[in-house]
Amino acid sequence: MTQYRLGEIEAKFAALIWDNEPLTSGRLAEMCRETLSWKKSTTYTVLRRLCQRGIVQNDGGVVTSLLSREEFSALQSEEFVEEAFDGSLPKFLTAFTFRKKLSNEEIDQLQQLIDKSRR
């Protein structure tokens, strides 16, 4: 199973790609040097890692995402609920609301999602 978790540095790296794609691998290395103070070898190591995980691709020196930021977040959330709550969304919501009271607006938004799912 693919791990849809990114460490803090990997998340910054992925954000550079999502915010600037498509971009050449050379331009990505420049951006990483400027914003993350990375050497070119570090950029290519992290790029290779994210390519192996199916999050981005480097096709002919052009780097693009294989998953949008939204798709990635959805997969990451699904994986978290699966691992931490045996895939049970009600268990997750129970834990989430144990210490944090939902606002009426949040409750309305959740109800809309439930109603939409029933159609």
N, C-alpha and C positions, 0 to 999 in steps of 0.2 A: 504494500500500500504506500502511495506517495505521501510524504509528510508535507503538509501545507502550513508549516510554521517557518517564520523567518526570524532570525536574531535581529537585534537592533541595526547592526551594520548592513546585513543583507536587505532589510526593509528599506533603508535609505538608498541602497544600490538599486533595488527594484523600482523605487519611486523615481529615481533618475531616468530609468528606462521608460516607465509609464508616462512620465511627463514630457519626454522628448522624442519618443519613437516616431518613425524609424530613425536610427542613427547608426553611423559607422562604428565599428569596434574601436577604431582609432580615436574618434570623437568621444566615445564613452570613456576611454582611458584618460583623455585630457580632462574631462569633466570630473572624473574620480580623483585625479591629481589635484585639481583646483578646489573641490568641495570636501573631499574626504582625506586629502593628503596621502593618497595611495600611490605606490609604484605601479608601473604598467603590469608587472607580473601578478600583483595582488588582484588587480581588476580582472585579468584573464582567468585567474584561479576561481574567483567568485562567480564570474560569468559562466565558466564551465560547470560549476556546481549547480547553478540555477537552470542551465540547459539540461543537465542530466535529470533534474527533478521535473522537467516538463513545464517550467514556468515561463522561460524565455527561449529564444532561439538565436543562433548566430549563423545566418545563411549567407555565405559568400562575403563575409565581413560586414553584413548589415544586421543589426540587432533589433529584434522586435519581440513583443510579448506573445506568448501562446495563450495566456489567460489575461483577461482584463483585470484591472484592480478590483472591480466588483465581483467578477467570477472567483477570483482568488479569495476574497473575503468570505464569500458564501461557502466555498469548499473548506476554508479554515474553520469557520463556525460549525459546519456539519461535523468535521473531524473532532472538534472539541466536545460537542454534545455527545457524540458517539463514545468517545473515550471516557469522559468524566461522568456521564449520566446514562450510560448504557443505551444511548440513542434516544432517550426519552425527553422530548421537548417539555412536557409537563413537569418532569423532575427538575429540569434546568430552570424553568420559570419559578418553580417553588423555591429553589435555592436563591435565585436572583432577587426575588421579592421578599426574602426572609428579613433582610436588613434595609432594603430600599423600597419605600412606598412608591407605587406607580402613580403618576399624575392622571387626572381624568383624561387629558389629551392622549397619554400613552395607552390608557385602557381603551379609548375609542379607536386608536390606530390598530391595536391588537385585535379588537372586535372586527374591524374592517377586514383584516387579514384572514381571520377565521371565516367570516361570511363569504369572502372571495374564494376561499379554498373549498367551501361546500358547494359552490355552483358547478 
